[in-house]
């Protein structure tokens, strides 16, 4: 997806509204309830990244041999075929040394030549190896002057100057020139120096954009400041470019490294559930932006087979990045089967790119999560039992966003088995600490649609001083908002959306090309306004070209 490319004149069609927008005076069409339009094409967005990272199993002991071994196993295990594409080299890949010009110097023994014609101590060597395997390469740095191994060394002595502060342009250009495809930017140095995360990560975003323009090579941008300063509010579209994912919480567990003092550490389902809870920020996850719940613990010491399935289910229904932290060479067959289950991965990688919505908790710890999927009438449902006793959890079709009657079809995602349901919903006996993961298919409940009554050629400016709004009946829960639009520019457009005056979020409108058709995107907005209407307003800090034609709203309430 293109990053932050803007065009000249800002044009947007007025939206049909119930309450008159402050800055425009068209005749507003009445809203109508109708199913999700079947003629709209879902625009392509970036999906959550899938891959492997070195930190959880190797800490700062990463080197070329480990990376080669994990790359080979990612391919031979079948994980590459299932969509795992990144090999991410985390903390410990360099010792903070620079040449007189400020360029990064790496240890030639740690990163030797891998084939004739290469030179020891060049990160291009390992990048080429990863690329030859048909995979993508990731690298790590810190927003501050020192990385995490200086402030909290996990293994070995503290290593200073392993951050990129004062070298942003230089380092991110170097990463792109080496051929890396992904960069994770940590926050240990930034946190110690009491820097402002929104400011620093915006500066880094500009440096990434500059590096991309110079090299023509894109860097996937992973913000890792552990939820500090609420990045789900400021990270989407930060710096006018594309912040792809951002961490929403701390590490699930410190690294578990074999044959070291860290070998006794264990992952826990409590940590997994905590990170899941902290990672649900529906209003920020859409159009290629993702909340990052941390690297997965699936396959690491401490979790049972059933807990691995629960963990994978939670990450999938939340649409989280699927970055595996386990040592791939030690995965057993059941764990590989969990990580490569095609139905589970399909839920995580669904092209709508949104998170699950909690629609019910009939008793404390018995939760119902629903994730709308691309195909009309398809929803993923997770019945989660967080208690110490088995319990029956029932979900109604109304909670899933489907019409009743008739009954819907239900499939167990893990086994693929078809399940019997009633005309009103589905009930399952869920063991203690376990979950039932389902795909439910039925008839989508009618959406309330607010079409534009103005001519599609009518121009209304959208900038810091002018916005376009639509108003609807009060939304007291989560609303899925489908936006029919045209963007005939060559690049994506980033606009700001604000619900009922609350904190805004940035939304990417991918290009729809030169053809005369509408695409659709999906966002989720939280609104608790008490009053006659709820209002969603659009604005853009920079001039953009965009034509919004209609908005459809489907409300999900917790019952």
VEXDREN-2710 file (C-alpha; in Angstrom, 1 decimal):
% VEXDREN-2710
k/r/px/py/pz
1/UNK/0.0/0.0/0.0
2/UNK/1.3/3.5/-0.9
3/UNK/2.3/5.7/2.0
4/UNK/1.0/9.2/2.5
5/UNK/0.9/10.4/-1.1
6/UNK/-1.3/13.4/-1.5
7/UNK/-2.7/15.2/-4.6
8/UNK/-3.7/18.8/-5.3
9/UNK/-7.4/19.8/-5.0
10/UNK/-9.3/18.4/-2.1
11/UNK/-12.7/17.1/-3.3
12/UNK/-15.3/15.1/-1.4
13/UNK/-19.0/14.6/-2.1
14/UNK/-21.3/15.6/0.7
15/UNK/-22.7/12.7/2.6
16/UNK/-26.4/12.3/3.2
17/UNK/-27.1/13.2/6.8
18/UNK/-30.0/13.4/9.2
19/UNK/-28.7/16.5/11.0
20/UNK/-27.4/19.3/8.8
21/UNK/-23.6/19.4/8.7
22/UNK/-22.1/22.7/9.9
23/UNK/-20.3/23.6/6.7
24/UNK/-22.7/22.5/4.0
25/UNK/-26.3/23.0/3.0
26/UNK/-27.4/20.3/0.6
27/UNK/-30.8/18.5/0.6
28/UNK/-30.2/15.4/2.6
29/UNK/-31.6/12.0/1.5
30/UNK/-33.4/9.9/4.1
31/UNK/-31.5/6.9/5.4
32/UNK/-32.6/3.5/4.3
33/UNK/-32.2/0.0/5.7
34/UNK/-30.8/-2.4/3.2
35/UNK/-28.3/-5.3/3.1
36/UNK/-24.7/-4.7/2.4
37/UNK/-24.5/-3.8/-1.3
38/UNK/-23.4/-6.8/-3.3
39/UNK/-22.0/-4.8/-6.2
40/UNK/-19.3/-3.0/-4.2
41/UNK/-15.7/-4.3/-4.6
42/UNK/-13.7/-4.7/-1.5
43/UNK/-10.5/-2.7/-2.0
44/UNK/-7.2/-4.5/-1.3
45/UNK/-5.5/-3.6/2.0
46/UNK/-2.3/-4.7/3.6
47/UNK/-3.0/-7.8/5.8
48/UNK/-1.4/-8.5/9.2
49/UNK/2.2/-9.7/8.8
50/UNK/3.0/-13.4/9.4
51/UNK/6.5/-14.7/10.2
52/UNK/9.1/-15.5/12.8
53/UNK/11.1/-13.3/15.2
54/UNK/14.3/-14.2/17.1
55/UNK/13.7/-12.4/20.4
56/UNK/11.5/-14.8/22.4
57/UNK/13.8/-17.9/21.9
58/UNK/17.2/-16.4/21.3
59/UNK/17.2/-13.0/23.0
60/UNK/20.3/-11.0/22.0
61/UNK/22.2/-14.1/21.0
62/UNK/21.0/-13.9/17.4
63/UNK/23.5/-14.6/14.6
64/UNK/23.8/-15.8/11.0
65/UNK/23.8/-19.5/11.9
66/UNK/20.5/-19.2/13.9
67/UNK/18.9/-17.1/11.2
68/UNK/19.8/-19.5/8.5
69/UNK/18.5/-22.5/10.5
70/UNK/15.2/-20.8/11.3
71/UNK/14.8/-19.7/7.7
72/UNK/15.3/-23.3/6.5
73/UNK/12.8/-24.6/9.0
74/UNK/10.2/-22.0/8.1
75/UNK/10.2/-23.4/4.6
76/UNK/10.6/-27.1/5.4
77/UNK/7.9/-27.1/8.1
78/UNK/5.2/-25.9/5.7
79/UNK/4.8/-22.6/7.5
80/UNK/6.0/-20.6/4.5
81/UNK/3.3/-22.3/2.4
82/UNK/0.7/-21.3/5.0
83/UNK/1.7/-17.7/4.7
84/UNK/4.5/-17.0/7.2
85/UNK/6.8/-14.8/5.2
86/UNK/9.0/-12.7/7.5
87/UNK/12.2/-13.7/9.2
88/UNK/12.8/-10.9/11.7
89/UNK/16.2/-10.4/13.3
90/UNK/15.7/-8.7/16.7
91/UNK/17.8/-7.2/19.4
92/UNK/21.5/-8.2/19.5
93/UNK/22.3/-8.2/15.8
94/UNK/24.9/-5.3/16.3
95/UNK/27.0/-4.0/19.1
96/UNK/26.5/-0.3/18.7
97/UNK/29.6/0.4/16.7
98/UNK/29.8/3.0/13.8
99/UNK/32.5/4.1/11.4
100/UNK/33.7/7.7/11.3
101/UNK/30.8/8.6/9.0
102/UNK/28.3/7.2/11.4
103/UNK/27.5/4.0/9.4
104/UNK/26.6/0.9/11.3
105/UNK/29.4/-1.7/11.7
106/UNK/28.5/-5.3/12.4
107/UNK/30.6/-8.2/13.7
108/UNK/32.0/-10.1/10.7
109/UNK/32.0/-13.4/12.7
110/UNK/28.4/-12.9/13.7
111/UNK/27.4/-12.1/10.1
112/UNK/29.9/-13.8/7.7
113/UNK/29.7/-14.2/4.0
114/UNK/27.3/-17.0/2.9
115/UNK/28.3/-17.5/-0.7
116/UNK/31.3/-16.6/-3.0
117/UNK/31.6/-12.9/-3.7
118/UNK/30.2/-11.8/-0.4
119/UNK/32.2/-10.1/2.4
120/UNK/32.1/-10.8/6.1
121/UNK/30.3/-8.2/8.2
122/UNK/27.8/-7.2/5.6
123/UNK/24.1/-7.6/6.5
124/UNK/23.3/-7.9/2.7
125/UNK/24.5/-11.5/3.1
126/UNK/21.7/-12.7/5.4
127/UNK/19.1/-10.6/3.6
128/UNK/20.0/-12.3/0.3
129/UNK/19.8/-15.7/1.9
130/UNK/16.3/-15.0/3.3
131/UNK/15.2/-13.6/-0.1
132/UNK/16.5/-16.6/-1.9
133/UNK/14.3/-18.8/0.3
134/UNK/11.3/-16.8/-1.0
135/UNK/10.9/-15.0/2.3
136/UNK/11.2/-11.4/3.6
137/UNK/13.8/-10.0/6.0
138/UNK/13.2/-7.9/9.1
139/UNK/15.5/-5.9/11.3
140/UNK/15.4/-4.2/14.7
141/UNK/16.4/-0.8/16.2
142/UNK/15.4/1.6/19.0
143/UNK/13.9/5.1/18.8
144/UNK/16.4/6.2/21.5
145/UNK/20.2/6.2/21.5
146/UNK/20.4/2.9/23.4
147/UNK/18.5/-0.3/22.7
148/UNK/16.8/-2.5/25.3
149/UNK/19.9/-4.7/25.8
150/UNK/21.6/-1.7/27.4
151/UNK/18.9/-0.9/30.0
152/UNK/17.8/-4.4/30.7
153/UNK/20.4/-6.8/29.3
154/UNK/18.9/-10.2/29.0
155/UNK/22.1/-12.2/28.3
156/UNK/25.7/-10.8/28.4
157/UNK/26.9/-7.3/29.4
158/UNK/24.9/-4.2/28.5
159/UNK/25.6/-2.9/25.0
160/UNK/25.3/0.9/24.5
161/UNK/24.5/2.9/21.4
162/UNK/22.4/0.3/19.7
163/UNK/19.5/2.7/19.0
164/UNK/19.0/5.0/16.0
165/UNK/18.5/8.4/17.6
166/UNK/20.4/11.1/15.8
167/UNK/20.9/8.7/12.9
168/UNK/17.3/8.2/11.7
169/UNK/17.8/9.2/8.1
170/UNK/21.1/7.3/7.9
171/UNK/20.0/4.1/9.6
172/UNK/16.6/3.6/7.8
173/UNK/18.3/4.3/4.5
174/UNK/20.9/1.7/5.4
175/UNK/18.2/-0.8/6.2
176/UNK/16.5/-0.2/2.9
177/UNK/19.8/-0.4/1.0
178/UNK/20.6/-3.7/2.7
179/UNK/17.3/-4.9/1.4
180/UNK/15.4/-5.4/4.6
181/UNK/11.6/-5.4/4.2
182/UNK/10.5/-4.8/7.8
183/UNK/11.8/-2.7/10.6
184/UNK/10.8/-3.0/14.3
185/UNK/11.5/0.1/16.3
186/UNK/11.7/-0.4/20.1
187/UNK/11.3/2.1/22.9
188/UNK/13.8/1.3/25.7
189/UNK/16.0/4.2/24.8
190/UNK/13.1/6.6/24.1
191/UNK/11.5/5.7/27.4
192/UNK/14.7/6.2/29.4
193/UNK/15.2/9.6/27.8
194/UNK/11.6/10.5/28.4
195/UNK/11.1/11.3/24.7
196/UNK/7.6/11.8/23.3
197/UNK/6.6/8.6/21.4
198/UNK/4.3/10.3/19.0
199/UNK/7.0/12.9/18.1
200/UNK/9.8/10.3/17.8
201/UNK/7.8/7.8/15.8
202/UNK/6.6/10.5/13.4
203/UNK/10.2/11.5/12.8
204/UNK/11.1/7.9/12.1
205/UNK/8.1/7.6/9.7
206/UNK/9.5/10.5/7.7
207/UNK/12.9/8.9/7.6
208/UNK/11.3/5.6/6.4
209/UNK/9.4/7.5/3.7
210/UNK/12.7/9.2/2.6
211/UNK/14.5/5.9/2.5
212/UNK/11.8/4.4/0.4
213/UNK/11.8/7.3/-2.1
214/UNK/15.6/7.1/-2.5
215/UNK/15.8/3.3/-2.8
216/UNK/12.4/2.4/-4.2
217/UNK/12.3/-0.3/-1.5
218/UNK/9.5/-0.4/1.1
219/UNK/10.0/-1.0/4.8
220/UNK/7.1/-2.4/6.8
221/UNK/6.9/-0.2/9.9
222/UNK/6.5/-1.9/13.3
223/UNK/6.2/0.5/16.3
224/UNK/7.1/-1.3/19.6
225/UNK/6.5/1.1/22.4
226/UNK/4.4/-1.3/24.4
227/UNK/1.2/0.8/24.3
228/UNK/2.9/3.9/25.9
229/UNK/1.0/7.0/25.1
230/UNK/-1.8/5.1/23.5
231/UNK/-0.3/4.5/20.0
232/UNK/-3.7/3.3/18.7
233/UNK/-4.7/6.9/18.8
234/UNK/-1.7/8.6/17.1
235/UNK/0.1/5.8/15.3
236/UNK/-2.3/5.2/12.3
237/UNK/-0.9/7.4/9.5
238/UNK/1.7/9.0/11.8
239/UNK/3.8/11.6/10.1
240/UNK/1.5/11.6/7.1
241/UNK/2.8/8.2/6.1
242/UNK/2.0/4.6/7.0
243/UNK/2.6/3.2/10.5
244/UNK/1.6/-0.4/9.8
245/UNK/1.4/-2.0/13.3
246/UNK/2.0/-0.9/16.9
247/UNK/2.4/-2.8/20.1
248/UNK/-0.4/-2.3/22.6
249/UNK/1.1/-3.8/25.7
250/UNK/4.3/-5.2/27.3
251/UNK/6.0/-8.5/26.5
252/UNK/3.9/-11.6/27.2
253/UNK/7.0/-13.2/28.7
254/UNK/10.7/-12.4/28.8
255/UNK/12.8/-14.5/26.4
256/UNK/13.1/-18.3/27.1
257/UNK/16.5/-19.2/25.8
258/UNK/17.7/-22.8/26.0
259/UNK/20.9/-23.7/27.8
260/UNK/21.1/-20.3/29.6
261/UNK/19.8/-19.0/33.0
262/UNK/16.6/-18.0/31.1
263/UNK/15.7/-21.6/30.3
264/UNK/13.5/-21.9/33.4
265/UNK/11.1/-19.2/32.3
266/UNK/7.7/-20.2/31.1
267/UNK/4.9/-18.7/29.1
268/UNK/1.4/-18.5/30.7
269/UNK/-2.1/-18.3/29.4
270/UNK/-2.6/-15.5/31.9
271/UNK/-0.1/-13.4/30.1
272/UNK/-1.7/-14.3/26.7
273/UNK/-5.2/-13.2/27.9
274/UNK/-3.8/-10.0/29.4
275/UNK/-2.2/-9.0/26.1
276/UNK/-5.3/-9.9/24.2
277/UNK/-7.4/-7.7/26.5
278/UNK/-5.0/-4.8/26.1
279/UNK/-4.9/-5.2/22.4
280/UNK/-8.5/-4.6/21.5
281/UNK/-8.8/-1.1/20.1
282/UNK/-11.4/-1.6/17.4
283/UNK/-11.6/2.0/16.3
284/UNK/-7.9/2.0/15.3
285/UNK/-7.7/-1.3/13.3
286/UNK/-8.8/-1.0/9.8
287/UNK/-7.6/-0.3/6.2
288/UNK/-4.2/-1.9/6.8
289/UNK/-3.5/-0.6/10.4
290/UNK/-3.2/-3.3/13.1
291/UNK/-2.9/-3.5/16.8
292/UNK/0.1/-5.7/17.7
293/UNK/-0.5/-8.0/20.7
294/UNK/3.2/-9.1/20.8
295/UNK/4.9/-12.2/19.3
296/UNK/3.0/-15.4/19.8
297/UNK/4.0/-17.9/22.5
298/UNK/2.5/-20.9/20.6
299/UNK/5.0/-23.7/20.9
300/UNK/7.0/-22.2/23.7
301/UNK/7.5/-23.8/27.2
302/UNK/4.6/-23.3/29.6
303/UNK/1.5/-23.7/27.4
304/UNK/-0.4/-26.9/26.8
305/UNK/-1.8/-28.0/23.4
306/UNK/-5.2/-26.7/24.3
307/UNK/-3.8/-23.4/25.5
308/UNK/-1.8/-23.1/22.3
309/UNK/-5.1/-23.4/20.4
310/UNK/-6.7/-20.7/22.6
311/UNK/-3.8/-18.4/22.1
312/UNK/-3.9/-18.9/18.3
313/UNK/-7.7/-18.3/18.3
314/UNK/-7.4/-15.1/20.2
315/UNK/-4.7/-13.7/17.9
316/UNK/-6.7/-14.7/14.8
317/UNK/-10.1/-13.3/15.9
318/UNK/-8.3/-10.0/16.9
319/UNK/-6.7/-9.8/13.4
320/UNK/-3.2/-9.5/15.1
321/UNK/0.1/-10.0/13.4
322/UNK/1.1/-13.7/13.5
323/UNK/4.8/-13.5/14.5
324/UNK/6.0/-16.7/16.0
325/UNK/8.5/-16.5/18.8
326/UNK/9.2/-20.2/19.3
327/UNK/12.4/-22.0/18.1
328/UNK/11.0/-23.4/14.9
329/UNK/13.4/-26.4/15.0
330/UNK/11.7/-27.6/18.2
331/UNK/8.0/-27.5/17.2
332/UNK/6.2/-30.8/17.5
333/UNK/3.5/-32.0/15.0
334/UNK/0.5/-30.8/17.0
335/UNK/2.0/-27.3/17.3
336/UNK/2.8/-27.1/13.6
337/UNK/-0.8/-28.1/12.9
338/UNK/-2.1/-25.3/15.1
339/UNK/0.2/-22.7/13.5
340/UNK/-0.7/-23.8/10.0
341/UNK/-4.5/-24.4/10.3
342/UNK/-5.8/-22.8/7.1
343/UNK/-9.2/-21.9/8.5
344/UNK/-7.8/-20.1/11.5
345/UNK/-5.2/-18.2/9.4
346/UNK/-8.0/-17.2/7.0
347/UNK/-9.9/-15.5/9.9
348/UNK/-6.7/-13.6/10.9
349/UNK/-6.0/-12.7/7.3
350/UNK/-9.5/-11.7/6.3
351/UNK/-9.4/-8.8/3.8
352/UNK/-11.7/-6.6/5.9
353/UNK/-8.8/-6.3/8.4
354/UNK/-10.9/-5.5/11.5
355/UNK/-10.9/-6.8/15.1
356/UNK/-13.3/-8.9/17.0
357/UNK/-16.1/-7.2/18.9
358/UNK/-17.2/-8.4/22.4
359/UNK/-20.9/-8.8/22.0
360/UNK/-21.7/-10.6/25.2
361/UNK/-20.5/-11.8/28.7
362/UNK/-23.5/-13.5/30.3
363/UNK/-21.5/-14.3/33.3
364/UNK/-18.1/-13.0/34.4
365/UNK/-15.4/-14.8/32.4
366/UNK/-17.8/-16.3/29.8
367/UNK/-17.3/-14.1/26.7
368/UNK/-18.7/-14.0/23.2
369/UNK/-16.5/-12.4/20.5
370/UNK/-17.6/-11.8/16.9
371/UNK/-15.5/-10.7/13.9
372/UNK/-17.4/-9.8/10.7
373/UNK/-15.7/-11.2/7.7
374/UNK/-15.5/-10.2/4.0
375/UNK/-18.2/-12.5/2.7
376/UNK/-21.6/-11.1/3.5
377/UNK/-23.2/-13.2/6.2
378/UNK/-19.9/-14.8/7.4
379/UNK/-18.7/-14.1/10.9
380/UNK/-16.0/-15.7/13.1
381/UNK/-17.3/-16.3/16.7
382/UNK/-15.2/-17.2/19.7
383/UNK/-16.9/-18.6/22.8
384/UNK/-14.2/-18.0/25.5
385/UNK/-14.4/-19.6/29.0
386/UNK/-12.0/-17.8/31.2
387/UNK/-13.3/-19.5/34.4
388/UNK/-12.1/-22.5/36.3
389/UNK/-15.2/-24.6/35.5
390/UNK/-16.7/-25.8/32.3
391/UNK/-19.8/-23.8/31.2
392/UNK/-22.3/-23.6/28.4
393/UNK/-22.0/-20.4/26.3
394/UNK/-24.7/-19.5/23.9
395/UNK/-24.5/-16.9/21.1
396/UNK/-27.6/-15.6/19.3
397/UNK/-27.8/-14.8/15.7
398/UNK/-28.7/-11.2/16.6
399/UNK/-25.4/-10.9/18.5
400/UNK/-23.5/-12.0/15.4
401/UNK/-25.2/-9.4/13.2
402/UNK/-27.3/-12.0/11.3
403/UNK/-31.0/-11.9/10.6
404/UNK/-33.4/-14.3/12.4
405/UNK/-35.0/-16.6/11.3
406/UNK/-33.8/-18.8/9.6
407/UNK/-31.0/-20.6/11.5
408/UNK/-27.4/-20.2/10.3
409/UNK/-24.8/-22.8/9.4
410/UNK/-22.0/-23.3/11.9
411/UNK/-18.6/-24.8/11.5
412/UNK/-15.9/-25.6/14.0
413/UNK/-12.9/-23.7/12.7
414/UNK/-10.3/-26.0/14.2
415/UNK/-11.7/-29.3/12.9
416/UNK/-13.8/-28.2/10.0
417/UNK/-16.7/-30.1/11.4
418/UNK/-20.3/-28.9/10.6
419/UNK/-22.3/-28.3/13.8
420/UNK/-26.0/-28.3/14.5
421/UNK/-27.6/-25.0/15.6
422/UNK/-31.0/-23.8/16.6
423/UNK/-33.2/-21.2/14.8
424/UNK/-32.1/-18.6/17.3
425/UNK/-28.4/-19.3/17.9
426/UNK/-25.7/-21.8/18.9
427/UNK/-24.7/-23.1/22.3
428/UNK/-21.5/-25.0/23.3
429/UNK/-20.2/-26.6/26.4
430/UNK/-16.8/-25.0/26.7
431/UNK/-14.2/-26.6/29.1
432/UNK/-12.6/-24.5/31.8
433/UNK/-9.9/-22.2/30.4
434/UNK/-10.7/-23.2/26.8
435/UNK/-12.6/-21.7/23.8
436/UNK/-14.8/-22.8/21.0
437/UNK/-13.9/-21.2/17.6
438/UNK/-16.6/-21.0/15.0
439/UNK/-17.5/-19.8/11.5
440/UNK/-21.1/-18.8/11.3
441/UNK/-22.8/-18.2/8.0
442/UNK/-26.3/-16.7/7.6
443/UNK/-28.2/-13.7/6.2
444/UNK/-26.6/-10.4/7.0
445/UNK/-28.8/-8.2/9.1
446/UNK/-30.0/-5.1/7.3
447/UNK/-27.6/-2.1/7.4
448/UNK/-28.8/1.5/7.8
449/UNK/-27.5/3.2/4.7
450/UNK/-27.0/7.0/4.3
451/UNK/-26.6/7.7/0.6
452/UNK/-25.4/10.9/-0.9
453/UNK/-28.2/13.0/-2.4
454/UNK/-25.8/15.5/-4.0
455/UNK/-24.4/15.1/-7.5
456/UNK/-21.2/13.1/-7.6
457/UNK/-19.6/16.1/-9.3
458/UNK/-20.4/18.4/-6.4
459/UNK/-17.3/19.6/-4.7
460/UNK/-17.0/20.2/-0.9
461/UNK/-13.6/21.2/0.5
462/UNK/-12.2/19.1/3.3
463/UNK/-9.3/20.4/5.4
464/UNK/-8.5/21.6/8.9
465/UNK/-11.3/24.2/8.8
466/UNK/-13.9/22.3/6.8
467/UNK/-15.3/18.8/7.4
468/UNK/-18.1/16.7/6.1
469/UNK/-20.3/14.9/8.6
470/UNK/-23.2/12.5/8.7
471/UNK/-25.5/11.8/11.6
472/UNK/-27.5/8.7/12.5
473/UNK/-29.5/7.3/15.3
474/UNK/-27.4/7.1/18.5
475/UNK/-24.8/4.3/18.5
476/UNK/-24.2/3.1/22.0
477/UNK/-21.9/0.2/21.2
478/UNK/-19.5/-0.7/18.4
479/UNK/-20.6/0.1/14.8
480/UNK/-19.2/-1.4/11.7
481/UNK/-19.2/1.5/9.2
482/UNK/-19.0/0.6/5.5
483/UNK/-17.9/3.5/3.3
484/UNK/-18.6/3.4/-0.4
485/UNK/-16.1/5.7/-2.1
486/UNK/-14.1/6.5/-5.2
487/UNK/-10.5/7.4/-5.1
488/UNK/-9.3/7.8/-8.7
489/UNK/-5.8/9.0/-7.6
490/UNK/-2.8/6.8/-8.3
491/UNK/-2.2/6.5/-4.6
492/UNK/-4.0/5.9/-1.3
493/UNK/-5.5/8.9/0.6
494/UNK/-5.3/9.3/4.3
495/UNK/-8.2/11.0/6.0
496/UNK/-9.2/11.6/9.7
497/UNK/-12.5/10.3/11.1
498/UNK/-14.0/11.3/14.4
499/UNK/-17.0/9.8/16.1
500/UNK/-19.1/12.0/18.3
501/UNK/-16.2/14.4/18.9
502/UNK/-14.0/11.7/20.5
503/UNK/-10.4/11.1/19.7
504/UNK/-10.0/10.7/15.9
505/UNK/-8.4/7.9/13.9
506/UNK/-6.7/8.0/10.5
507/UNK/-8.2/5.9/7.7
508/UNK/-6.5/4.9/4.5
509/UNK/-8.7/5.0/1.4
510/UNK/-6.9/2.8/-1.2
511/UNK/-7.1/3.8/-4.8
512/UNK/-10.0/2.5/-6.8
513/UNK/-8.2/3.1/-10.1
514/UNK/-9.5/4.8/-13.1
515/UNK/-12.6/2.7/-13.5
516/UNK/-16.0/4.0/-12.5
517/UNK/-16.8/1.8/-9.6
518/UNK/-17.0/2.0/-5.8
519/UNK/-14.8/0.2/-3.4
520/UNK/-15.7/-0.4/0.3
521/UNK/-13.7/-0.3/3.5
522/UNK/-14.7/-1.2/7.0
523/UNK/-13.9/0.6/10.2
524/UNK/-15.2/0.2/13.7
525/UNK/-16.1/3.2/15.8
526/UNK/-17.0/3.3/19.5
527/UNK/-19.7/5.8/20.4
528/UNK/-21.5/6.3/23.7
529/UNK/-23.2/9.6/23.0
530/UNK/-26.5/10.0/24.8
531/UNK/-28.7/12.2/22.6
532/UNK/-30.8/12.3/19.4
533/UNK/-28.0/11.2/17.1
534/UNK/-24.4/10.0/16.6
535/UNK/-22.1/11.9/14.3
536/UNK/-19.2/10.7/12.2
537/UNK/-17.1/13.4/10.6
538/UNK/-14.3/13.3/8.0
539/UNK/-11.5/15.8/7.6
540/UNK/-8.0/15.8/6.1
541/UNK/-5.0/17.9/7.2
542/UNK/-3.6/17.9/3.6
543/UNK/-5.4/18.4/0.3
544/UNK/-6.7/15.1/-1.0
545/UNK/-9.0/13.9/-3.8
546/UNK/-11.8/11.7/-2.6
547/UNK/-15.5/11.1/-3.4
548/UNK/-17.5/9.4/-0.6
549/UNK/-20.9/8.2/-2.0
550/UNK/-22.6/6.5/0.9
551/UNK/-22.2/5.1/4.4
552/UNK/-23.8/2.0/5.9
553/UNK/-23.9/1.4/9.6
554/UNK/-24.3/-1.9/11.5
555/UNK/-24.4/-1.7/15.3
556/UNK/-23.1/-4.4/17.6
557/UNK/-24.1/-4.1/21.3
558/UNK/-22.9/-6.1/24.2
559/UNK/-25.9/-8.1/25.5
END
